[in-house]
Amino acid sequence: MIEKFDNITQEVLYSLEKTQRDFWNISRQTAEFLYNTVRNEGFISGIEVGTSNGYSGIWLGKAFKANGGKMRTIEFYEKRYSIAQSNYEKCDVADVIKICPGEAIKVLEYLPEDLKFDFAFVDANKRESVDYFRLIHPHLKVGGIYTCDNVLSHKEKVKTYIDAINAHPDYIHTILDLPAGLSFARKIR
Ligand SMILES: C[S@@+](CC[C@H](N)C(=O)[O-])C[C@H]1O[C@@H](n2cnc3c(N)ncnc32)[C@H](O)[C@@H]1O
C-alpha cells in the first residue's frame, strides 16, 4: 500500500503521467512497486541511472525520504535533469536527491570507492545495462536490491546484462512481469 502523498506531489505525478511517452517514464505500476520495495526494506541509500524529467525519482525520493535516506540519479541531458530538479523541488524531495550530470558510465567509474548503496534502479541506455551492472556491483551492499527496467520490452538490447546477472554467483535474479519487464535481483554475498 502506498502512503498518501501531499496534493502537490499527486498533481505533479498525474501531470507527468500525461507526457509519459515523451519522457520514457516508467509505468505507475512499476513506480509503486519500486516505492514499496525501498520503503518496506527500509533502504536508506540508492542510485538511479536515467533521470529524465524525474518521474521515477520522485517515487524513489519519497521512499528514501520516509526512511531517512538519500539517493543519487544520473542523467546526461541537461534539459531533462533541469526539469527533474524543478519537479523534485515541487514534490519536496530535492533535499534527498543528488543529480549527477554526465555520461552514466563515466559518472559510475568515478564514484568514491567507499560509497555503498542498498538499492539500484537502472533505466538509461539499454545496451549499456551490462556496464552499469559491472560498475554498480562493487557499490551494492550485501542484502541490497538491483533493478533494471525494460528487460521484456528491450529483450535483445539487455541480453548481455541478463546473461551476466543470471550467471553471477552473488545474485538471486528474477524478471517481474511489470509493464516493460523489471529485472529484480538481491545480492546475497
Ligand atoms: C527511460 S528514460 C528514464 C526515465 C526515468 N527513469 C523515469 O522513469 O522517470 C532514460 C534517460 O536516460 C538518459 N540516458 C540515456 N543514456 C544515458 C547515458 N549514457 N548517460 C546518462 N544518461 C543517459 C536519457 O537522456 C533519458 O532521459
The ligand as an SDF file (V2000), in Angstrom:
LIG
                    3D

 27 29  0  0  0  0  0  0  0  0999 V2000
   13.9470    5.8180  -19.9590 C   0  0  0  0  0  0  0  0  0  0  0  0
   14.4910    7.4200  -19.5630 S   0  0  0  0  0  0  0  0  0  0  0  0
   14.4740    7.4630  -17.7930 C   0  0  0  0  0  0  0  0  0  0  0  0
   13.1020    7.5790  -17.2450 C   0  0  0  0  0  0  0  0  0  0  0  0
   13.0570    7.7540  -15.7430 C   0  0  0  0  0  0  0  0  0  0  0  0
   13.7620    6.6790  -15.0670 N   0  0  0  0  0  0  0  0  0  0  0  0
   11.6270    7.7690  -15.2840 C   0  0  0  0  0  0  0  0  0  0  0  0
   11.0120    6.7000  -15.2600 O   0  0  0  0  0  0  0  0  0  0  0  0
   11.1290    8.8550  -14.9620 O   0  0  0  0  0  0  0  0  0  0  0  0
   16.2120    7.2710  -19.8680 C   0  0  0  0  0  0  0  0  0  0  0  0
   17.0060    8.5190  -19.5730 C   0  0  0  0  0  0  0  0  0  0  0  0
   18.3810    8.1290  -19.5550 O   0  0  0  0  0  0  0  0  0  0  0  0
   19.1400    9.1430  -20.1660 C   0  0  0  0  0  0  0  0  0  0  0  0
   20.3480    8.4940  -20.6920 N   0  0  0  0  0  0  0  0  0  0  0  0
   20.4230    7.6260  -21.7340 C   0  0  0  0  0  0  0  0  0  0  0  0
   21.6880    7.2200  -21.9240 N   0  0  0  0  0  0  0  0  0  0  0  0
   22.4320    7.8310  -20.9710 C   0  0  0  0  0  0  0  0  0  0  0  0
   23.8100    7.8240  -20.6530 C   0  0  0  0  0  0  0  0  0  0  0  0
   24.6670    7.0710  -21.3660 N   0  0  0  0  0  0  0  0  0  0  0  0
   24.2300    8.5740  -19.6230 N   0  0  0  0  0  0  0  0  0  0  0  0
   23.3640    9.3340  -18.9030 C   0  0  0  0  0  0  0  0  0  0  0  0
   22.0410    9.3860  -19.1520 N   0  0  0  0  0  0  0  0  0  0  0  0
   21.5840    8.6510  -20.1790 C   0  0  0  0  0  0  0  0  0  0  0  0
   18.2340    9.7060  -21.2540 C   0  0  0  0  0  0  0  0  0  0  0  0
   18.6120   11.0360  -21.5860 O   0  0  0  0  0  0  0  0  0  0  0  0
   16.8590    9.6020  -20.6210 C   0  0  0  0  0  0  0  0  0  0  0  0
   16.4680   10.8120  -20.0220 O   0  0  0  0  0  0  0  0  0  0  0  0
  1  2  1  0
  2  3  1  0
  2 10  1  0
  3  4  1  0
  4  5  1  0
  5  6  1  0
  5  7  1  0
  7  8  2  0
  7  9  1  0
 10 11  1  0
 11 12  1  0
 11 26  1  0
 12 13  1  0
 13 14  1  0
 13 24  1  0
 14 15  1  0
 14 23  1  0
 15 16  2  0
 16 17  1  0
 17 18  1  0
 17 23  2  0
 18 19  1  0
 18 20  2  0
 20 21  1  0
 21 22  2  0
 22 23  1  0
 24 25  1  0
 24 26  1  0
 26 27  1  0
M  CHG  2   2   1   9  -1
M  END
$$$$
